[in-house]
Amino acid sequence: MTRWTIEAVCAGTARPFNGAELSAIQKRPQEGPVQIHAEGLAPDEQADRRVHGGPEMALHLYPLDHHDWWRGEIGASPLLDEPGGFGSNLAVTGLTEDQVHIGDRFRCGPKATGALIEVSQPRQPCWKIEHRFGYKGMVAAIIRSGRCGWYFRVIEGGEVAPGDSLERVALGAQEWSVARVFRALVAGKATPDELAALADLAPLSPKLRAKAAAARR
């Protein structure tokens, strides 16, 4: 399969989240066409630009397939009924971390006006997921299960709307699925050979290439 349907396009604004701290993890479905530029959707925000957003993390996709699994883990949270419950920008069913590779390119939206996006890295989970859901242990469950989601960089800007297609138009590093990279660098199970390969993997985000290189020392 090379084409999937974008069931929702979600964006958010920074708002109070934990006392004085802000977060834009609450992503709401948008209506009609939404512009995609080098740093993601317009409009969309990231509260802490040190660790979220930017060209290497312009768009986030967290598979809708995982929501049922989470119901078994934490119960029927209303957030699991939201397509952007995990801070995802693109809501898609039938595409998971084992099927996507670093450097894969997708046409997001109509062929004439859609964006060209490229898989750049897995998402590393943080405490904000647990705070949003009010459930401890979710970060550990993500690391254990590999249900992490991933980020895209934008190669060509464009526009996207709910109901548009997400079509894979080029394969990247087929030996490096998002699942394998997550297991190696986030779950910390990389072999020395894997670290060497990841440090030299050009389509991988510079931050994770540097992490792999540092871990070799």
C-alpha positions as CSV (number, residue, x, y, z in Angstrom):
1,M,0.0,0.0,0.0
2,T,1.4,3.4,-0.9
3,R,-1.6,5.7,-0.2
4,W,-3.5,6.5,2.9
5,T,-6.3,8.9,3.8
6,I,-5.7,11.9,6.0
7,E,-8.7,11.7,8.4
8,A,-8.0,15.0,10.2
9,V,-5.5,17.8,10.1
10,C,-4.8,19.1,13.6
11,A,-3.2,22.2,15.0
12,G,-3.0,24.0,18.3
13,T,-1.9,27.1,20.2
14,A,0.3,27.4,23.3
15,R,-1.8,27.6,26.4
16,P,-1.4,27.0,30.2
17,F,-0.6,23.3,30.8
18,N,1.1,22.8,34.1
19,G,1.0,25.8,36.3
20,A,2.9,28.6,34.5
21,E,4.2,26.2,31.9
22,L,2.7,26.4,28.4
23,S,2.1,23.6,25.9
24,A,0.5,23.3,22.4
25,I,0.1,19.5,22.7
26,Q,-3.7,19.9,22.5
27,K,-4.2,19.7,18.7
28,R,-7.7,20.3,17.3
29,P,-9.0,19.3,13.8
30,Q,-9.0,22.1,11.3
31,E,-11.6,22.7,8.6
32,G,-10.7,23.2,4.9
33,P,-7.3,23.6,3.4
34,V,-4.4,24.3,5.8
35,Q,-1.0,25.6,4.6
36,I,2.2,23.6,5.1
37,H,5.4,25.5,5.2
38,A,9.0,24.8,6.2
39,E,8.2,24.7,9.9
40,G,4.8,22.9,9.7
41,L,1.2,23.9,9.6
42,A,-0.1,27.5,9.5
43,P,-1.5,28.0,12.0
44,D,0.2,25.7,14.6
45,E,2.4,26.4,17.6
46,Q,5.0,24.8,19.8
47,A,5.4,26.3,23.2
48,D,9.0,25.1,23.9
49,R,11.0,25.6,20.7
50,R,14.1,24.1,22.3
51,V,12.6,20.6,22.0
52,H,9.6,20.9,19.7
53,G,9.0,22.2,16.3
54,G,11.5,23.5,13.8
55,P,12.4,22.2,10.3
56,E,13.3,18.7,11.5
57,M,10.1,18.3,13.5
58,A,7.7,20.3,11.3
59,L,4.8,17.8,11.2
60,H,4.0,15.0,13.7
61,L,2.0,11.9,12.9
62,Y,0.9,9.6,15.7
63,P,-0.9,6.5,14.2
64,L,-4.7,6.4,14.9
65,D,-4.1,2.6,15.0
66,H,-2.5,2.9,18.4
67,H,-5.6,4.5,20.1
68,D,-7.3,1.2,20.5
69,W,-4.2,-0.3,22.1
70,W,-4.1,2.6,24.6
71,R,-7.7,2.0,25.5
72,G,-6.6,-1.4,26.7
73,E,-3.7,0.2,28.7
74,I,-5.4,3.2,30.3
75,G,-9.1,2.8,29.7
76,A,-11.6,4.8,27.7
77,S,-10.1,8.2,27.9
78,P,-12.1,10.9,25.9
79,L,-8.7,12.1,24.6
80,L,-8.4,8.8,22.7
81,D,-11.5,9.9,20.7
82,E,-9.6,12.9,19.4
83,P,-7.5,12.5,16.3
84,G,-4.9,14.9,17.7
85,G,-4.9,13.4,21.2
86,F,-1.2,12.7,21.2
87,G,-0.3,16.1,19.7
88,S,-0.5,14.7,16.1
89,N,-0.9,17.0,13.2
90,L,-1.9,14.3,10.7
91,A,-4.5,11.6,11.6
92,V,-4.0,8.5,9.6
93,T,-5.0,4.9,10.0
94,G,-3.1,1.9,8.6
95,L,0.4,3.3,8.7
96,T,2.7,2.5,11.6
97,E,6.3,2.7,12.7
98,D,7.3,-0.6,11.2
99,Q,6.1,0.4,7.8
100,V,7.8,3.8,7.6
101,H,11.5,4.4,7.1
102,I,13.8,7.4,7.7
103,G,13.9,9.4,4.5
104,D,10.6,8.1,3.1
105,R,8.9,10.8,1.1
106,F,5.2,11.4,1.0
107,R,3.0,13.7,-1.0
108,C,0.6,15.2,1.5
109,G,-2.5,16.7,-0.1
110,P,-3.5,17.1,-3.8
111,K,-0.9,16.4,-6.4
112,A,-1.1,19.9,-7.8
113,T,-1.0,21.8,-4.5
114,G,0.1,19.4,-1.8
115,A,3.3,19.4,0.1
116,L,6.3,17.0,-0.2
117,I,7.4,15.8,3.2
118,E,10.1,13.4,4.4
119,V,10.4,11.2,7.5
120,S,13.1,12.7,9.7
121,Q,13.0,10.9,13.1
122,P,10.9,9.1,15.7
123,R,9.1,11.1,18.4
124,Q,10.7,10.8,21.8
125,P,8.0,10.8,24.4
126,C,8.0,13.2,27.4
127,W,6.2,13.8,30.6
128,K,3.6,16.0,28.9
129,I,1.8,13.0,27.5
130,E,1.3,11.6,31.0
131,H,0.2,15.0,32.3
132,R,-2.3,15.5,29.4
133,F,-3.9,12.1,29.9
134,G,-3.5,12.1,33.7
135,Y,-2.0,8.7,33.7
136,K,1.4,7.6,35.0
137,G,3.5,5.1,33.1
138,M,2.6,6.1,29.5
139,V,6.2,7.2,28.6
140,A,7.5,3.8,29.8
141,A,4.7,2.1,27.8
142,I,5.7,3.9,24.6
143,I,9.3,3.0,25.1
144,R,8.4,-0.6,25.8
145,S,5.9,-1.0,22.9
146,G,7.6,1.3,20.3
147,R,4.3,3.1,19.7
148,C,6.1,6.5,19.3
149,G,4.9,8.2,16.1
150,W,7.3,10.2,14.0
151,Y,8.2,13.6,12.5
152,F,8.4,14.9,9.0
153,R,10.5,17.7,7.5
154,V,9.0,19.7,4.7
155,I,10.8,19.4,1.3
156,E,8.2,21.4,-0.6
157,G,5.4,23.5,0.9
158,G,1.8,23.2,-0.1
159,E,-1.7,22.7,1.4
160,V,-3.6,19.8,2.9
161,A,-7.2,19.3,4.0
162,P,-9.1,16.5,5.8
163,G,-9.9,13.7,3.3
164,D,-6.8,14.3,1.2
165,S,-4.3,11.5,0.5
166,L,-0.9,10.8,2.1
167,E,1.0,9.0,-0.7
168,R,4.4,7.5,-0.4
169,V,6.3,8.6,-3.5
170,A,9.9,7.5,-2.6
171,L,11.4,5.0,-0.2
172,G,14.2,6.2,2.1
173,A,16.6,4.0,4.1
174,Q,14.7,0.7,3.9
175,E,16.8,-1.0,6.6
176,W,16.0,1.8,9.0
177,S,12.3,1.8,9.9
178,V,11.1,4.3,12.5
179,A,10.5,1.4,14.8
180,R,14.1,0.3,14.5
181,V,15.6,3.8,15.0
182,F,13.4,4.3,18.1
183,R,14.4,1.0,19.6
184,A,18.1,1.8,18.9
185,L,18.3,5.4,20.0
186,V,15.4,6.1,22.4
187,A,14.9,2.7,24.0
188,G,18.7,2.5,24.1
189,K,19.2,-0.9,22.5
190,A,21.6,0.0,19.7
191,T,24.6,-2.2,18.9
192,P,27.9,-0.5,18.1
193,D,27.4,-1.2,14.4
194,E,23.9,0.4,14.6
195,L,25.3,3.5,16.2
196,A,27.9,3.8,13.5
197,A,25.3,3.4,10.8
198,L,22.9,5.9,12.4
199,A,25.6,8.5,12.9
200,D,26.1,8.4,9.1
201,L,22.5,8.2,8.1
202,A,22.0,11.4,6.1
203,P,18.2,11.6,6.2
204,L,18.1,11.2,10.0
205,S,17.7,14.5,11.9
206,P,21.1,16.0,12.9
207,K,20.1,15.8,16.5
208,L,19.7,12.1,16.5
209,R,22.8,11.6,14.3
210,A,24.8,13.5,16.9
211,K,23.2,11.3,19.6
212,A,24.3,8.2,17.8
213,A,27.8,9.6,17.3
214,A,28.2,10.6,21.0
215,A,27.0,7.1,22.1
216,R,29.8,5.5,20.1
217,R,32.5,7.3,22.2
